[in-house]
Amino acid sequence: MAIEERKVKVFKLPDLGEGLAEAEIVEWHVKAGDEVAADAPLVSVETDKAVVEVPSPRAGRIGRCHGSPGDVVRIGEVLVEFDGPGDEAPEKPADKGAVVGEVRVSDDVVDEPPSRVGGARLGVKATPAVRALANRLDVDLSIVTPSGPDGLITRGDVERVAKIFAELGPIERLRGPRRVMARNMSMANAEVAPATVTEDADIGDWRENGDVTLRLIRAIVAGCRAEPCLNAWYDSHSVGRRVLEKIHLGVAVDTADGLFVPVLRDVGNRSDEDLRKGLERMKADVKARAIPLEEMRGYTITLSNFGTIAGRYASPIVQPPTVAILGAGVIRDQVLVRNGEPAVRRVLPLSLTFDHRAVTGGEAARFLKAVVHDLNLGD
């Protein structure tokens, strides 16, 4: 007997900005059978460390919601099916990147994206039966040490790793900001050619309880003026760089939910008081998870003041397309020679990581020299 077909409108996850490939479902605001108006919120998703609401592109009745809270949906995958009679008003055009179309389905089935086959990556040798076993046991073949001939992964190899996983307990899936951080760091590791130089700044002439972050911002501005090429974006496709006039500083902020890098705009042309207010507002927004998505994009150089927690030197990660990040370690007392005599001075250790594809060692060293000179002048 023929299955009756019905016409369905589908709404796919739209492009939420600047090349993001996926989003995590946080909360549904609708369910099957609900009547919704155009622009009413359908679902809240988290992407690029910000939670945003996705509005309905049209009025109608919800036939089916795809995905549950915690699921990761890729751009262009179906989010919602509209079904049944609804508002007859003309359908509102979708936002930029949104995809609205018509499909014909039988019953209530819509093609889902294919699931990942365990270990289906280049460079992994395994028979189809072993791949199927890995998929069933949720073992990533790329982390399995092969024992077969010519690097072939055997059934025993997969079972051994599965046993270890069972003893360790369930894996903690990275979600939200931590998932974004993992993805961004993987991209940076694969793309950037990092190099790090370190130096100490003598800050013995600073006032007690001064604003270290504000002072570091001023020093970064001095460094960018001495070597503007560190305030730049590198384009790996065209093998070129764009040296930028305005300094939009990304400030790494550590939270229990993960790492956030909000942006302080045009720091070279703002007063200390204005920057201080901007820092306070930025930290409050991050803590409340209320920072606008646009305030997490477009930084041209980065500051990581990890010394507020621990550590002397580091190799901070450069996040493309930027080409430099300055890290500041823990301030400590150290014996230095001043005017031919030993003296105990406060010292601020600095670590500058740069993308050696776009920045020479000399340029990086001159930038760091200008930063240290500025810091040595006091506050």
Backbone hydrogen bonds, N-H to C=O, Kabsch-Sander energy under -0.5 kcal/mol:
donor,donor_aa,acceptor,acceptor_aa,energy
6,R,105,V,-1.3
8,V,103,V,-1.7
9,K,82,F,-1.9
10,V,101,G,-2.1
11,F,80,V,-2.9
12,K,99,V,-2.4
13,L,77,E,-2.9
16,L,14,P,-0.6
20,L,17,G,-1.3
23,A,73,V,-2.5
24,E,46,E,-2.5
25,I,71,D,-2.8
26,V,44,S,-3.0
27,E,44,S,-1.6
29,H,42,L,-2.8
30,V,42,L,-0.8
33,G,62,I,-3.5
34,D,31,K,-2.2
36,V,60,G,-3.2
39,D,56,S,-2.8
40,A,37,A,-1.9
42,L,54,V,-2.8
43,V,54,V,-1.1
44,S,27,E,-3.1
45,V,52,V,-2.8
46,E,24,E,-2.8
47,T,45,V,-0.5
47,T,50,A,-2.4
50,A,47,T,-1.2
52,V,45,V,-2.9
52,V,50,A,-0.5
54,V,43,V,-3.1
56,S,40,A,-2.6
60,G,36,V,-2.1
62,I,34,D,-3.0
63,G,81,E,-3.6
64,R,81,E,-1.4
66,H,79,L,-3.2
67,G,65,C,-0.6
70,G,25,I,-3.2
71,D,68,S,-2.7
73,V,23,A,-3.2
73,V,71,D,-0.5
75,I,21,A,-2.3
76,G,13,L,-2.3
77,E,74,R,-2.2
79,L,11,F,-2.9
80,V,11,F,-1.9
81,E,64,R,-2.6
82,F,9,K,-3.7
83,D,61,R,-2.9
92,K,57,P,-0.6
98,A,95,D,-2.5
99,V,12,K,-0.7
100,V,98,A,-0.5
101,G,10,V,-1.6
103,V,8,V,-1.7
105,V,6,R,-1.2
107,D,4,E,-0.6
109,V,106,S,-1.6
120,A,117,V,-2.3
121,R,119,G,-2.8
124,V,121,R,-1.4
125,K,123,G,-0.5
125,K,151,G,-0.6
126,A,124,V,-0.6
127,T,153,I,-0.5
131,R,127,T,-2.5
132,A,128,P,-2.4
133,L,129,A,-2.1
134,A,130,V,-2.5
135,N,131,R,-2.3
136,R,132,A,-2.3
137,L,133,L,-2.3
138,D,134,A,-0.6
138,D,135,N,-0.5
139,V,134,A,-2.8
141,L,139,V,-0.7
143,I,140,D,-1.8
144,V,141,L,-1.3
147,S,152,L,-0.6
148,G,152,L,-2.3
151,G,148,G,-1.1
152,L,149,P,-1.0
153,I,125,K,-3.0
158,V,154,T,-1.8
159,E,155,R,-2.4
160,R,156,G,-2.2
161,V,157,D,-1.9
162,A,158,V,-2.5
163,K,159,E,-2.0
164,I,160,R,-1.8
165,F,161,V,-2.5
166,A,162,A,-2.2
167,E,163,K,-1.9
168,L,164,I,-1.9
169,G,165,F,-1.6
173,R,171,I,-0.9
178,R,175,R,-1.3
178,R,257,D,-0.5
179,R,175,R,-0.7
180,V,176,G,-2.1
181,M,177,P,-2.6
182,A,178,R,-2.3
183,R,179,R,-2.3
184,N,180,V,-2.8
185,M,181,M,-2.8
186,S,182,A,-2.0
187,M,183,R,-2.1
188,A,184,N,-2.5
189,N,185,M,-2.6
190,A,186,S,-1.9
191,E,187,M,-1.6
192,V,188,A,-2.5
195,A,354,F,-1.6
197,V,352,L,-2.4
199,E,350,L,-1.9
201,A,348,L,-2.3
203,I,201,A,-0.9
203,I,346,R,-2.2
206,W,203,I,-1.8
210,G,207,R,-1.0
212,V,210,G,-1.1
215,R,211,D,-2.0
216,L,212,V,-2.5
217,I,213,T,-2.0
218,R,214,L,-1.9
219,A,215,R,-1.8
220,I,216,L,-2.4
221,V,217,I,-2.1
222,A,218,R,-1.8
223,G,219,A,-2.3
224,C,220,I,-2.6
225,R,221,V,-1.9
226,A,222,A,-1.6
227,E,223,G,-2.6
230,L,227,E,-1.7
231,N,228,P,-2.0
232,A,230,L,-1.1
232,A,300,T,-0.6
233,W,242,R,-1.9
234,Y,321,P,-3.0
235,D,240,G,-3.7
236,S,234,Y,-0.7
239,V,235,D,-1.0
240,G,235,D,-1.9
242,R,233,W,-2.9
243,V,241,R,-0.5
244,L,231,N,-2.5
244,L,242,R,-0.5
248,H,246,K,-0.8
249,L,247,I,-0.8
249,L,264,L,-2.1
250,G,301,I,-2.9
251,V,249,L,-0.5
251,V,262,P,-2.5
252,A,250,G,-0.6
252,A,303,L,-2.6
253,V,260,F,-3.4
255,T,258,G,-1.2
258,G,255,T,-1.0
260,F,253,V,-2.4
263,V,295,E,-2.2
264,L,249,L,-3.0
265,R,263,V,-0.6
267,V,247,I,-2.4
267,V,264,L,-0.5
269,N,266,D,-1.7
270,R,267,V,-1.0
275,L,271,S,-2.5
276,R,272,D,-2.5
277,K,273,E,-2.2
278,G,274,D,-2.2
279,L,275,L,-2.6
280,E,276,R,-2.2
281,R,277,K,-2.4
282,M,278,G,-2.4
283,K,279,L,-2.6
284,A,280,E,-2.0
285,D,281,R,-2.3
286,V,282,M,-2.3
287,K,283,K,-2.4
288,A,284,A,-1.9
289,R,286,V,-1.1
290,A,285,D,-3.0
291,I,285,D,-0.7
295,E,292,P,-1.3
296,M,293,L,-1.8
297,R,294,E,-0.9
300,T,248,H,-3.4
301,I,248,H,-1.1
302,T,324,A,-1.4
303,L,250,G,-2.8
304,S,326,L,-2.8
306,F,304,S,-1.3
307,G,328,A,-2.6
308,T,305,N,-1.5
309,I,306,F,-2.2
310,A,306,F,-1.6
322,T,319,Q,-1.6
323,V,232,A,-0.7
323,V,300,T,-0.5
325,I,353,T,-2.2
326,L,302,T,-2.7
327,G,351,S,-3.6
328,A,304,S,-2.4
329,G,349,P,-2.7
330,V,311,G,-2.9
332,R,347,V,-2.1
334,Q,345,R,-2.7
336,L,334,Q,-0.6
336,L,343,A,-3.3
338,R,336,L,-0.6
338,R,341,E,-3.3
341,E,338,R,-1.8
343,A,336,L,-2.9
345,R,334,Q,-3.1
345,R,343,A,-0.6
347,V,332,R,-3.2
348,L,201,A,-2.7
350,L,199,E,-3.0
351,S,327,G,-2.6
352,L,197,V,-3.2
353,T,325,I,-2.3
353,T,351,S,-0.6
354,F,195,A,-2.7
355,D,323,V,-2.4
356,H,193,A,-3.5
356,H,354,F,-0.8
358,A,355,D,-1.7
359,V,355,D,-1.9
364,A,360,T,-2.2
365,A,361,G,-2.5
366,R,362,G,-2.4
367,F,363,E,-2.1
368,L,364,A,-2.5
369,K,365,A,-2.5
370,A,366,R,-2.0
371,V,367,F,-2.1
372,V,368,L,-2.7
373,H,369,K,-2.5
374,D,370,A,-2.1
375,L,371,V,-2.2
376,N,372,V,-2.6
377,L,373,H,-0.7
377,L,374,D,-0.7
378,G,375,L,-1.5
